[in-house]
Amino acid sequence: MTTFSIQQQIEEVEREIALREDVYKRHYTGSNKSRGEYFLARMRAVLKTLEWNRDNRDRRALELRPDFAEAAVNLGTCHQESGDMAAAKMAYRLALRLRPDTFGRVAQALAAAPMGEVWLDLAALRHSLAV
């Protein structure tokens, strides 16, 4: 049995919505239109639940184990993906305070899309994170 991460599940549901939305709009017309809208609404609800789980899983892990550096890195990545770079850097700083050896993962995450920046000077990156 294949196990998918929450992010992989989110991406799969997003693909399904994109594939099915046009089909539902063409197929479910007239008196059946509400059925197509219902199916799409259910898929969007699943997507919202998955996104909520992804965003809150690492926050909860840090509440339970405040010394869990991996959860801090993952939380930073979630914030970064949602466009909140200030919160992302705060989470990355926490990860680096907990475990300085996470610097490579933090640097890689900060360079990743969609909000990534290229850091050629690692000393400048460390300074920007105040580590």
N, CA, C and O of each residue as an XYZ file, in Angstrom:
524
protein
N       0.838     -1.181      0.000
C       0.000      0.000      0.000
C       0.884      1.246      0.000
O       1.836      1.333      0.776
N       0.575      2.198     -0.858
C       1.343      3.431     -0.959
C       0.809      4.448      0.043
O      -0.401      4.641      0.158
N       1.715      5.095      0.764
C       1.347      6.132      1.704
C       1.750      7.474      1.118
O       2.876      7.641      0.649
N       0.832      8.430      1.147
C       1.100      9.753      0.609
C       1.206     10.754      1.750
O       0.482     10.657      2.740
N       2.111     11.715      1.608
C       2.204     12.787      2.593
C       0.986     13.696      2.437
O       0.275     13.631      1.434
N       0.760     14.527      3.422
C      -0.363     15.464      3.335
C      -0.193     16.353      2.109
O      -1.159     16.610      1.391
N       1.024     16.823      1.865
C       1.260     17.688      0.704
C       0.939     16.950     -0.593
O       0.352     17.536     -1.503
N       1.310     15.693     -0.693
C       0.992     14.911     -1.893
C      -0.521     14.742     -2.046
O      -1.043     14.787     -3.160
N      -1.215     14.549     -0.939
C      -2.673     14.429     -0.991
C      -3.303     15.736     -1.458
O      -4.232     15.728     -2.266
N      -2.798     16.857     -0.951
C      -3.299     18.166     -1.368
C      -3.119     18.349     -2.868
O      -4.041     18.767     -3.568
N      -1.933     18.034     -3.351
C      -1.657     18.182     -4.783
C      -2.559     17.287     -5.623
O      -3.002     17.689     -6.699
N      -2.834     16.084     -5.144
C      -3.715     15.165     -5.872
C      -5.146     15.697     -5.931
O      -5.790     15.634     -6.979
N      -5.641     16.216     -4.817
C      -7.001     16.768     -4.807
C      -7.066     18.010     -5.703
O      -8.051     18.201     -6.416
N      -6.037     18.847     -5.675
C      -6.009     20.018     -6.564
C      -6.064     19.599     -8.031
O      -6.765     20.215     -8.834
N      -5.315     18.543     -8.375
C      -5.347     18.025     -9.760
C      -6.733     17.513    -10.116
O      -7.240     17.775    -11.206
N      -7.342     16.782     -9.190
C      -8.678     16.240     -9.435
C      -9.699     17.358     -9.642
O     -10.548     17.275    -10.530
N      -9.612     18.399     -8.821
C     -10.539     19.520     -8.981
C     -10.342     20.161    -10.349
O     -11.312     20.438    -11.054
N      -9.087     20.397    -10.725
C      -8.809     21.015    -12.024
C      -9.323     20.153    -13.172
O      -9.877     20.673    -14.141
N      -9.140     18.831    -13.066
C      -9.602     17.933    -14.124
C     -11.120     17.849    -14.192
O     -11.705     17.832    -15.274
N     -11.741     17.796    -13.034
C     -13.181     17.541    -12.996
C     -14.048     18.790    -13.095
O     -15.213     18.701    -13.479
N     -13.503     19.938    -12.757
C     -14.320     21.149    -12.738
C     -14.963     21.417    -14.094
O     -16.164     21.670    -14.177
N     -14.173     21.361    -15.144
C     -14.696     21.609    -16.488
C     -15.719     20.537    -16.885
O     -16.763     20.841    -17.462
N     -15.397     19.283    -16.564
C     -16.306     18.185    -16.887
C     -17.634     18.369    -16.164
O     -18.695     18.215    -16.770
N     -17.586     18.698    -14.876
C     -18.816     18.877    -14.102
C     -19.646     20.035    -14.654
O     -20.872     19.949    -14.728
N     -18.970     21.115    -15.040
C     -19.692     22.271    -15.565
C     -20.383     21.944    -16.889
O     -21.475     22.441    -17.163
N     -19.740     21.103    -17.711
C     -20.350     20.728    -18.992
C     -21.421     19.659    -18.819
O     -22.463     19.708    -19.472
N     -21.165     18.694    -17.941
C     -22.059     17.553    -17.791
C     -23.295     17.879    -16.958
O     -24.416     17.514    -17.314
N     -23.068     18.574    -15.839
C     -24.186     18.869    -14.934
C     -24.739     20.257    -15.257
O     -24.268     21.268    -14.736
N     -25.736     20.280    -16.120
C     -26.376     21.535    -16.506
C     -27.853     21.471    -16.154
O     -28.383     20.413    -15.815
N     -28.491     22.597    -16.237
C     -29.928     22.641    -15.973
C     -30.256     22.159    -14.571
O     -29.684     22.631    -13.588
N     -31.184     21.216    -14.490
C     -31.637     20.726    -13.183
C     -30.563     19.918    -12.458
O     -30.642     19.749    -11.241
N     -29.562     19.417    -13.180
C     -28.470     18.652    -12.559
C     -27.295     19.528    -12.129
O     -26.324     19.034    -11.555
N     -27.387     20.843    -12.413
C     -26.258     21.729    -12.125
C     -25.850     21.681    -10.649
O     -24.662     21.703    -10.330
N     -26.827     21.615     -9.764
C     -26.505     21.613     -8.332
C     -25.724     20.361     -7.933
O     -24.931     20.404     -6.992
N     -25.940     19.246     -8.638
C     -25.193     18.022     -8.332
C     -23.697     18.218     -8.628
O     -22.853     17.826     -7.823
N     -23.374     18.811     -9.760
C     -21.974     19.093    -10.091
C     -21.348     20.061     -9.115
O     -20.202     19.881     -8.704
N     -22.097     21.093     -8.739
C     -21.603     22.061     -7.759
C     -21.373     21.390     -6.401
O     -20.426     21.723     -5.689
N     -22.233     20.458     -6.055
C     -22.094     19.720     -4.804
C     -20.793     18.903     -4.807
O     -20.037     18.936     -3.836
N     -20.540     18.179     -5.887
C     -19.324     17.362     -5.975
C     -18.075     18.236     -5.859
O     -17.135     17.893     -5.142
N     -18.070     19.367     -6.568
C     -16.917     20.267     -6.494
C     -16.763     20.858     -5.089
O     -15.645     20.990     -4.592
N     -17.872     21.210     -4.455
C     -17.807     21.755     -3.099
C     -17.246     20.724     -2.127
O     -16.471     21.072     -1.236
N     -17.627     19.468     -2.290
C     -17.099     18.404     -1.427
C     -15.590     18.244     -1.627
O     -14.844     18.087     -0.660
N     -15.149     18.284     -2.878
C     -13.715     18.157     -3.144
C     -12.955     19.348     -2.567
O     -11.855     19.182     -2.039
N     -13.526     20.540     -2.662
C     -12.865     21.725     -2.090
C     -12.833     21.640     -0.560
O     -11.874     22.098      0.061
N     -13.859     21.063      0.047
C     -13.876     20.879      1.502
C     -12.779     19.909      1.934
O     -12.116     20.128      2.948
N     -12.591     18.850      1.172
C     -11.505     17.906      1.455
C     -10.165     18.629      1.355
O      -9.286     18.444      2.197
N     -10.018     19.447      0.326
C      -8.778     20.201      0.136
C      -8.520     21.120      1.330
O      -7.398     21.169      1.832
N      -9.530     21.840      1.787
C      -9.374     22.735      2.937
C      -8.983     21.958      4.192
O      -8.144     22.415      4.968
N      -9.580     20.803      4.390
C      -9.247     19.975      5.553
C      -7.799     19.519      5.492
O      -7.088     19.565      6.496
N      -7.358     19.080      4.321
C      -5.967     18.651      4.169
C      -5.007     19.808      4.417
O      -3.986     19.635      5.083
N      -5.327     20.987      3.887
C      -4.459     22.150      4.102
C      -4.412     22.521      5.581
O      -3.347     22.848      6.105
N      -5.556     22.472      6.255
C      -5.584     22.776      7.681
C      -4.726     21.774      8.455
O      -3.955     22.157      9.336
N      -4.863     20.497      8.123
C      -4.064     19.464      8.797
C      -2.584     19.695      8.583
O      -1.792     19.582      9.518
N      -2.204     20.021      7.345
C      -0.794     20.279      7.045
C      -0.278     21.452      7.859
O       0.797     21.378      8.455
N      -1.045     22.535      7.883
C      -0.587     23.755      8.539
C      -0.564     23.642     10.057
O       0.229     24.319     10.711
N      -1.413     22.802     10.625
C      -1.512     22.723     12.080
C      -0.764     21.546     12.690
O      -0.521     21.524     13.897
N      -0.400     20.572     11.869
C       0.306     19.385     12.374
C       1.613     19.785     13.051
O       1.896     19.340     14.163
N       2.407     20.618     12.392
C       3.709     20.972     12.941
C       3.586     21.939     14.116
O       4.383     21.893     15.052
N       2.591     22.806     14.060
C       2.346     23.712     15.181
C       2.006     22.898     16.437
O       2.501     23.185     17.528
N       1.167     21.895     16.268
C       0.777     21.024     17.391
C       1.984     20.217     17.884
O       2.160     20.030     19.087
N       2.800     19.748     16.961
C       3.988     18.993     17.353
C       4.913     19.860     18.214
O       5.504     19.372     19.177
N       5.037     21.131     17.871
C       5.879     22.028     18.672
C       5.257     22.316     20.036
O       5.977     22.520     21.013
N       3.939     22.332     20.109
C       3.293     22.505     21.407
C       3.586     21.315     22.317
O       3.826     21.478     23.513
N       3.561     20.120     21.737
C       3.806     18.912     22.519
C       5.277     18.728     22.849
O       5.627     18.292     23.946
N       6.147     19.066     21.882
C       7.595     18.929     22.075
C       8.278     20.201     21.596
O       8.686     20.280     20.437
N       8.409     21.191     22.461
C       8.993     22.478     22.060
C      10.435     22.369     21.552
O      10.960     23.322     20.976
N      11.070     21.226     21.758
C      12.451     21.041     21.310
C      12.533     20.299     19.971
O      13.616     19.859     19.586
N      11.424     20.153     19.263
C      11.356     19.369     18.029
C      11.718     20.255     16.831
O      10.846     20.871     16.218
N      12.999     20.309     16.509
C      13.508     21.196     15.463
C      12.914     20.885     14.085
O      12.650     21.799     13.304
N      12.706     19.608     13.788
C      12.155     19.232     12.476
C      10.761     19.835     12.276
O      10.425     20.272     11.175
N       9.963     19.860     13.325
C       8.624     20.454     13.230
C       8.734     21.953     12.977
O       7.922     22.518     12.243
N       9.732     22.602     13.578
C       9.928     24.037     13.352
C      10.313     24.312     11.898
O       9.834     25.277     11.302
N      11.176     23.469     11.325
C      11.537     23.628      9.906
C      10.307     23.429      9.032
O      10.064     24.213      8.115
N       9.530     22.389      9.308
C       8.325     22.121      8.516
C       7.305     23.254      8.646
O       6.661     23.629      7.667
N       7.161     23.796      9.856
C       6.247     24.914     10.065
C       6.720     26.124      9.259
O       5.912     26.826      8.651
N       8.015     26.359      9.260
C       8.559     27.457      8.446
C       8.248     27.274      6.974
O       7.900     28.233      6.285
N       8.370     26.059      6.495
C       8.059     25.763      5.095
C       6.584     26.027      4.803
O       6.254     26.589      3.758
N       5.696     25.631      5.709
C       4.255     25.888      5.527
C       3.979     27.384      5.450
O       3.238     27.844      4.581
N       4.583     28.142      6.370
C       4.397     29.598      6.341
C       4.936     30.184      5.039
O       4.312     31.057      4.435
N       6.086     29.703      4.621
C       6.691     30.201      3.386
C       5.787     29.913      2.194
O       5.587     30.782      1.346
N       5.240     28.708      2.123
C       4.364     28.345      1.011
C       3.088     29.174      0.999
O       2.504     29.397     -0.061
N       2.647     29.636      2.178
C       1.441     30.459      2.226
C       1.765     31.939      2.027
O       0.862     32.776      2.010
N       3.053     32.266      1.877
C       3.453     33.644      1.587
C       3.808     34.478      2.800
O       4.088     35.668      2.658
N       3.807     33.893      3.991
C       4.119     34.627      5.217
C       5.595     34.418      5.568
O       5.935     33.573      6.396
N       6.454     35.198      4.929
C       7.898     35.016      5.120
C       8.360     35.415      6.513
O       9.319     34.841      7.027
N       7.697     36.389      7.137
C       8.091     36.775      8.502
C       7.889     35.606      9.461
O       8.765     35.301     10.270
N       6.733     34.953      9.367
C       6.463     33.795     10.226
C       7.381     32.631      9.869
O       7.814     31.885     10.747
N       7.679     32.477      8.576
C       8.581     31.403      8.145
C       9.964     31.589      8.767
O      10.543     30.647      9.309
N      10.483     32.804      8.684
C      11.823     33.053      9.238
C      11.834     32.887     10.752
O      12.834     32.448     11.321
N      10.736     33.233     11.405
C      10.657     33.039     12.850
C      10.736     31.543     13.188
O      11.434     31.149     14.123
N      10.022     30.726     12.427
C      10.063     29.273     12.658
C      11.453     28.724     12.344
O      11.963     27.870     13.068
N      12.061     29.210     11.273
C      13.414     28.755     10.922
C      14.415     29.144     12.011
O      15.308     28.365     12.343
N      14.264     30.352     12.567
C      15.156     30.767     13.662
C      15.032     29.819     14.853
O      16.028     29.433     15.466
N      13.789     29.452     15.166
C      13.566     28.513     16.270
C      14.261     27.186     15.982
O      14.925     26.630     16.857
N      14.111     26.681     14.764
C      14.753     25.408     14.398
C      16.268     25.504     14.565
O      16.904     24.580     15.073
N      16.832     26.617     14.137
C      18.290     26.778     14.235
C      18.752     26.935     15.680
O      19.839     26.478     16.033
N      17.950     27.567     16.506
C      18.305     27.658     17.936
C      18.270     26.279     18.581
O      19.116     25.948     19.412
N      17.268     25.470     18.182
C      17.134     24.135     18.752
C      18.222     23.191     18.257
O      18.801     22.426     19.030
N      18.491     23.258     16.950
C      19.493     22.373     16.344
C      20.216     23.115     15.228
O      19.717     23.187     14.105
N      21.379     23.664     15.525
C      22.119     24.413     14.513
C      22.417     23.602     13.244
O      22.626     24.182     12.178
N      22.440     22.276     13.348
C      22.728     21.464     12.167
C      21.566     21.418     11.167
O      21.683     20.773     10.125
N      20.443     22.094     11.468
C      19.350     22.182     10.493
C      19.575     23.318      9.498
O      18.728     23.565      8.639
N      20.706     24.009      9.608
C      20.970     25.161      8.732
C      20.859     24.799      7.253
O      20.308     25.575      6.472
N      21.367     23.647      6.859
C      21.296     23.236      5.452
C      19.854     23.116      4.969
O      19.521     23.567      3.873
N      19.011     22.514      5.782
C      17.588     22.382      5.410
C      16.906     23.738      5.347
O      16.103     23.997      4.450
N      17.231     24.606      6.306
C      16.634     25.942      6.322
C      17.086     26.721      5.083
O      16.271     27.361      4.419
N      18.374     26.668      4.776
C      18.885     27.370      3.592
C      18.221     26.842      2.323
O      17.865     27.620      1.437
N      18.055     25.538      2.235
C      17.405     24.940      1.068
C      15.948     25.390      0.981
O      15.465     25.730     -0.099
N      15.255     25.393      2.105
C      13.849     25.819      2.118
C      13.725     27.285      1.712
O      12.829     27.646      0.948
N      14.614     28.121      2.216
C      14.552     29.547      1.887
C      14.840     29.820      0.412
O      14.421     30.848     -0.120
N      15.543     28.919     -0.242
C      15.841     29.101     -1.663
C      14.756     28.504     -2.561
O      14.771     28.706     -3.776
N      13.818     27.772     -1.963
C      12.789     27.077     -2.744
C      11.649     28.014     -3.130
O      11.415     29.038     -2.488
N      10.957     27.641     -4.180
C       9.782     28.390     -4.630
C       8.659     28.161     -3.628
O       8.738     27.188     -2.879
N       7.649     28.966     -3.563
C       7.362     30.128     -4.387
C       7.967     31.423     -3.863
O       8.084     32.380     -4.627
N       8.348     31.493     -2.615
C       8.837     32.748     -2.041
C      10.346     32.719     -1.823
O      10.879     33.533     -1.070
N      11.026     31.802     -2.464
C      12.448     31.607     -2.201
C      13.321     32.748     -2.668
O      12.962     33.515     -3.562
N      14.470     32.837     -2.040
C      15.488     33.802     -2.400
C      16.793     33.027     -2.570
O      17.023     32.030     -1.886
N      17.628     33.481     -3.465
C      18.916     32.824     -3.647
C      19.920     33.495     -2.723
O      20.094     34.713     -2.747
N      20.570     32.684     -1.917
C      21.572     33.182     -0.976
C      22.927     32.626     -1.391
O      23.221     31.451     -1.174
N      23.746     33.479     -1.988
C      25.094     33.050     -2.367
C      26.058     33.216     -1.201
O      27.089     32.546     -1.138
N      25.727     34.090     -0.300
C      26.566     34.363      0.858
C      25.902     33.755      2.096
O      24.950     34.311      2.643
N      26.424     32.604      2.525
C      25.815     31.914      3.671
C      25.948     32.714      4.960
O      25.095     32.619      5.843
N      27.016     33.506      5.070
C      27.162     34.350      6.259
C      26.039     35.392      6.307
O      25.514     35.695      7.377
N      25.678     35.933      5.147
C      24.569     36.900      5.089
C      23.256     36.227      5.456
O      22.414     36.824      6.127
N      23.080     34.984      5.019
C      21.872     34.243      5.375
C      21.815     34.016      6.873
O      20.776     34.232      7.497
N      22.932     33.578      7.457
C      22.957     33.389      8.917
C      22.645     34.699      9.635
O      21.924     34.709     10.632
N      23.194     35.809      9.124
C      22.943     37.098      9.737
C      21.468     37.484      9.616
O      20.897     38.021     10.565
N      20.840     37.220      8.461
C      19.431     37.566      8.273
C      18.514     36.771      9.210
O      17.426     37.223      9.565
N      18.977     35.585      9.600
C      18.219     34.768     10.545
C      18.646     35.037     11.986
O      18.081     34.477     12.926
N      19.644     35.895     12.148
C      20.174     36.265     13.471
C      20.578     35.036     14.272
O      20.219     34.882     15.440
N      21.341     34.161     13.607
C      21.811     32.937     14.275
C      23.275     33.099     14.601
O      23.886     32.192     15.166
